[in-house]
Amino acid sequence: MALIRTQVAIIGGGMIGLALANALALRGRDVCVLERGEAKQITTKPTLRVSALNRAAQNWLTELGAWQLIPAGRQGTYTGMQVWDENQGARIGFSAEESDLSHIGTIIENAVVEGALWQRAEQLNVQLVTQAVVKSFSEHEHDVTLELENGDTVLAQLVVAADGGRSQMRQELGLPTSFKDYGQHGLVATIKTTEAHNYIARQAFLSTGPLALLPLAHPHEISIVWSAPPNKVAELLALSATDFEQQLTVASDVCLGPLTLASERQAFPLRMQYAEQWLQGRFVLAGDAAHTIHPLAGQGANLGLGDAWYLAEQLNGLGTLQGQWNNDQLQRALRHYERARKTAAVRHIAAMEGFHQLFLIQNPIIKAVRALGLNTTNRARAVKRFFINQANQF
């Protein structure tokens, strides 16, 4: 049994928790990350869950010294986007060049980003505790005591719950949370393409839901996220590889030629989740523990990294007396973080919900108006620059 003293204990060694830990450690804060699984590493075997990291995320990860640890062969940097509405002849295209940018974003496996952040945390002497499950906790005037299942005890001035959408800590704290089931599952797989993807991210809005075709580092490999009702996804999972490839090729409008499975297929339910309260005493939520959104625009990871960035800025701006934060100042900083990031989360949730509902409507009049809007926007370069700029912020 060990006693671990730290200024900030972060529950969850995923992308958000590790990024926050690195940002605090870079400013001399004493940080401990409690990860219930094994140590994260960049494996040679590809994984299926990916994120579309925007330029703000890339810039911040570079400042942290983590982006440099991500192999170039695992970075699917994309310079353009194409979006179209099934059977409507409506489409819109975005290019980095139009906005005077070198690229729009990068598709990277979540596990690769986590591996790089874990490696960087080791370099910064962050205390990384694996197989760490919180059994009980108690809050005191100046700190929090976390009792782990392995018998270790953690004493921290602040506890950040970054332990995902099913956050155990959020549930233990009893923080009220709103949910909405989108009535869809997301099917993910890695696909080989006949034609080169040319580093263009593509998304087709089908009658059953969106199909995203995301370019990976290899010019003939993409990651797909196919959102559809659970029964449709179950049918797709049950198909033979050949039949699935045929359906996917048709659904993609054959934009990359015949498509071939290069991995297994996996699916997961899609739902919106929003914690109505992010702060309680010396506990605070971040990332998916506070909010999850539809993967429609690939902004979930960016929203979570924005939480980590903003929280780090607030905490790093606080002075300490003999390593101890003033409680009133700490609470003001945490409330400021909660207000700002709640606003960002609600804005993203509302935008994704609006897009989701708009493209599910199959009324002929609405479809015609939708097509007109897409085609009109496609000719408005200034409007498209605005959308790109917005998408590249936290």
Backbone hydrogen bonds, N-H to C=O, Kabsch-Sander energy under -0.5 kcal/mol:
donor,donor_aa,acceptor,acceptor_aa,energy
4,I,2,A,-0.6
4,I,153,T,-3.3
5,R,3,L,-0.6
6,T,155,L,-2.5
7,Q,30,D,-1.2
8,V,30,D,-1.9
9,A,158,L,-2.7
10,I,8,V,-0.5
10,I,32,C,-3.2
11,I,9,A,-0.6
11,I,160,V,-3.0
12,G,10,I,-0.8
12,G,34,L,-2.7
18,L,14,G,-2.4
19,A,15,M,-1.8
20,L,16,I,-2.3
21,A,17,G,-2.2
22,N,18,L,-2.5
23,A,19,A,-2.2
24,L,20,L,-2.3
25,A,21,A,-2.6
26,L,22,N,-2.3
27,R,23,A,-0.6
27,R,24,L,-0.9
28,G,25,A,-1.9
29,R,24,L,-2.3
31,V,29,R,-0.7
32,C,8,V,-2.5
33,V,127,Q,-3.2
34,L,10,I,-3.1
34,L,32,C,-0.5
35,E,33,V,-0.7
35,E,129,V,-2.9
36,R,34,L,-0.5
43,T,41,Q,-1.0
50,V,48,L,-0.5
51,S,108,I,-2.5
53,L,51,S,-1.0
53,L,106,T,-2.5
55,R,104,I,-0.6
58,Q,54,N,-2.3
59,N,55,R,-2.8
60,W,56,A,-2.1
61,L,57,A,-2.8
62,T,58,Q,-2.0
63,E,59,N,-2.1
64,L,60,W,-2.0
65,G,61,L,-0.5
65,G,62,T,-1.0
66,A,61,L,-2.3
67,W,61,L,-1.5
69,L,66,A,-1.8
70,I,67,W,-1.8
74,R,71,P,-2.1
75,Q,72,A,-1.6
76,G,74,R,-0.7
76,G,107,I,-2.6
77,T,75,Q,-1.2
78,Y,105,G,-2.7
79,T,199,Y,-2.3
80,G,199,Y,-1.0
81,M,94,F,-2.6
82,Q,201,A,-2.5
83,V,92,I,-2.8
84,W,203,Q,-2.0
85,D,90,A,-2.4
86,E,84,W,-0.5
86,E,205,F,-2.4
88,Q,85,D,-1.8
89,G,85,D,-0.6
90,A,85,D,-0.6
92,I,83,V,-2.8
94,F,81,M,-2.9
96,A,79,T,-3.2
99,S,95,S,-0.8
99,S,96,A,-0.8
100,D,97,E,-1.7
101,L,96,A,-2.8
104,I,78,Y,-2.7
105,G,78,Y,-1.3
106,T,53,L,-2.2
107,I,76,G,-2.4
108,I,51,S,-2.2
108,I,106,T,-0.6
110,N,49,R,-2.4
112,V,109,E,-0.5
113,V,109,E,-1.8
114,E,110,N,-2.6
115,G,111,A,-2.2
116,A,112,V,-2.2
117,L,113,V,-2.4
118,W,114,E,-2.5
119,Q,115,G,-2.2
120,R,116,A,-2.2
121,A,117,L,-2.4
122,E,118,W,-2.1
123,Q,119,Q,-1.7
124,L,120,R,-1.7
125,N,122,E,-1.3
126,V,121,A,-2.5
127,Q,31,V,-2.3
128,L,126,V,-0.7
129,V,33,V,-2.9
129,V,127,Q,-0.6
130,T,128,L,-0.6
131,Q,37,G,-2.2
132,A,35,E,-2.3
133,V,131,Q,-0.7
135,K,147,E,-3.3
136,S,147,E,-1.7
138,S,145,T,-2.0
140,H,143,D,-3.2
144,V,156,A,-3.0
145,T,138,S,-3.1
146,L,144,V,-0.5
146,L,154,V,-3.0
147,E,136,S,-3.1
147,E,145,T,-0.5
148,L,146,L,-0.6
148,L,152,D,-2.8
149,E,133,V,-2.6
151,G,148,L,-1.9
153,T,2,A,-2.8
154,V,146,L,-2.7
155,L,4,I,-3.0
156,A,144,V,-2.2
156,A,154,V,-0.5
157,Q,6,T,-0.6
157,Q,7,Q,-1.0
158,L,7,Q,-1.3
159,V,282,R,-2.7
160,V,9,A,-2.7
161,A,159,V,-0.6
161,A,284,V,-2.9
162,A,11,I,-2.4
162,A,160,V,-0.9
167,S,164,G,-1.5
171,Q,167,S,-1.6
172,E,168,Q,-2.7
173,L,169,M,-2.3
174,G,170,R,-0.7
174,G,171,Q,-0.6
175,L,170,R,-1.8
178,S,274,Y,-3.2
180,K,272,M,-2.3
182,Y,180,K,-0.6
182,Y,270,L,-1.7
184,Q,270,L,-0.6
185,H,228,A,-3.1
186,G,268,F,-3.2
187,L,185,H,-0.6
187,L,226,W,-2.6
188,V,186,G,-0.5
188,V,266,Q,-3.1
189,A,224,I,-1.1
191,I,222,I,-3.0
192,K,260,T,-3.3
193,T,220,H,-2.3
194,T,256,L,-1.1
194,T,258,P,-0.8
195,E,256,L,-2.3
197,H,219,P,-2.3
200,I,197,H,-1.4
201,A,80,G,-2.6
202,R,213,L,-2.6
203,Q,82,Q,-2.3
204,A,211,L,-2.7
205,F,84,W,-2.8
206,L,204,A,-0.9
206,L,209,G,-1.5
209,G,206,L,-0.7
211,L,204,A,-2.7
212,A,225,V,-2.5
213,L,202,R,-3.4
214,L,212,A,-0.6
214,L,223,S,-3.2
216,L,221,E,-2.5
221,E,218,H,-1.8
222,I,191,I,-2.6
223,S,214,L,-2.9
224,I,189,A,-2.6
225,V,212,A,-1.6
226,W,187,L,-2.9
227,S,210,P,-2.8
227,S,225,V,-0.7
228,A,185,H,-2.0
232,K,229,P,-0.6
233,V,229,P,-2.3
234,A,230,P,-2.4
235,E,231,N,-1.7
236,L,232,K,-2.2
237,L,233,V,-2.4
238,A,234,A,-1.6
239,L,235,E,-0.9
244,F,240,S,-2.8
245,E,241,A,-2.5
246,Q,242,T,-1.8
247,Q,243,D,-2.3
248,L,244,F,-2.8
249,T,245,E,-2.3
250,V,246,Q,-2.0
251,A,247,Q,-2.7
252,S,248,L,-2.0
253,D,250,V,-1.8
254,V,249,T,-2.3
255,C,252,S,-1.3
257,G,254,V,-1.2
260,T,192,K,-2.4
262,A,190,T,-2.7
263,S,190,T,-0.5
266,Q,188,V,-2.1
268,F,186,G,-1.4
270,L,184,Q,-2.6
272,M,180,K,-3.0
273,Q,292,T,-1.9
274,Y,178,S,-2.5
275,A,290,A,-2.9
276,E,176,P,-2.3
276,E,274,Y,-0.5
277,Q,176,P,-0.9
280,Q,283,F,-2.5
283,F,280,Q,-1.6
284,V,159,V,-2.0
285,L,278,W,-2.1
286,A,161,A,-1.9
289,A,286,A,-1.1
290,A,287,G,-2.1
291,H,287,G,-1.6
292,T,273,Q,-2.3
297,A,294,H,-0.6
298,G,295,P,-1.1
303,L,299,Q,-2.4
304,G,300,G,-2.0
305,L,301,A,-2.7
306,G,302,N,-2.0
307,D,303,L,-1.5
308,A,304,G,-2.0
309,W,305,L,-2.7
310,Y,306,G,-2.5
311,L,307,D,-2.9
312,A,308,A,-2.4
313,E,309,W,-2.2
314,Q,310,Y,-2.0
315,L,311,L,-2.6
316,N,312,A,-3.0
317,G,313,E,-0.9
318,L,315,L,-1.4
321,L,324,Q,-2.6
322,Q,320,T,-0.6
324,Q,321,L,-1.4
326,N,319,G,-0.5
330,L,326,N,-2.6
331,Q,327,N,-2.6
332,R,328,D,-2.1
333,A,329,Q,-2.2
334,L,330,L,-2.4
335,R,331,Q,-2.4
336,H,332,R,-2.2
337,Y,333,A,-2.2
338,E,334,L,-2.6
339,R,335,R,-2.5
340,A,336,H,-2.3
341,R,337,Y,-2.7
342,K,338,E,-2.1
343,T,339,R,-1.8
344,A,340,A,-1.7
345,A,341,R,-2.5
346,V,342,K,-2.9
347,R,343,T,-2.1
348,H,344,A,-2.1
349,I,345,A,-2.8
350,A,346,V,-2.6
351,A,347,R,-2.1
352,M,348,H,-2.7
353,E,349,I,-2.4
354,G,350,A,-2.3
355,F,351,A,-2.3
356,H,352,M,-2.7
357,Q,353,E,-2.5
358,L,354,G,-2.4
359,F,355,F,-2.2
360,L,356,H,-0.7
360,L,357,Q,-0.6
361,I,357,Q,-1.2
367,K,363,N,-2.8
368,A,364,P,-2.0
369,V,365,I,-2.4
370,R,366,I,-2.8
371,A,367,K,-2.3
372,L,368,A,-2.2
373,G,369,V,-2.5
374,L,370,R,-2.3
375,N,371,A,-2.5
376,T,372,L,-2.5
377,T,373,G,-2.5
378,N,374,L,-2.1
379,R,375,N,-0.7
379,R,376,T,-1.0
380,A,377,T,-1.6
381,R,379,R,-1.0
384,K,380,A,-2.1
385,R,381,R,-2.3
386,F,382,A,-1.8
387,F,383,V,-2.2
388,I,384,K,-2.3
389,N,385,R,-2.4
390,Q,386,F,-2.5
391,A,387,F,-2.3
392,N,388,I,-0.9
392,N,389,N,-0.5
393,Q,390,Q,-1.2
